[in-house]
């Protein structure tokens, strides 16, 4: 069952612009993570935000979490060609046994030169 | 060397054949996972294991089986492959919330 749903499905922006993608989820969570996947490769963990946190930064990444709206956003500032990838949110729902995480379908980000 | 390795990286097989995908890790993590990814979709959990004696079904375990031969090794088997098992398969490990992924195995069943 799909817990997280990313929006938009695809996004194209000019290099240097900021990219924002969103994730909505259905049930209460312990934490939410964002992963990046370059074409056909394994996912790479970017950042984790816990349910009691509202904002977190890592380099050019900024993640927010609004538990009242059950949504999160990932902002990539000053985008680069190397940021071209798919981005997935993954949620650890409170109701889940064994701390399993459930991935959304992802946002495909394309940085135009 | 990569922390999580998968073999083979690509495989084409015929309907009805048995196939095994292997995963090894050097991270020393107890938790290991198998996922499949279909085009335009996220990852779906097939099986997961929290130690050698602990194996659990995920969201889509039908048609698959697993073996945890050691802390570092977790294999996924398709007993009788069918075309709708054509997908990208990923192994992952974790010690906590963050998961570390292998490079993937692209499996095609004809």
Interface residues (C-beta under 8 A of the other chain):
Chain A: X1 X2 X4 X31 X33 X40 X41 X42 X43 X44 X45 X48 X88 X92 X98 X99 X100 X101 X102 X103 X104 X105 X106
Chain B: X4 X35 X40 X41 X42 X43 X44 X45 X48 X50 X56 X58 X59 X88 X90 X92 X97 X98 X99 X100 X101 X102 X103 X104 X106
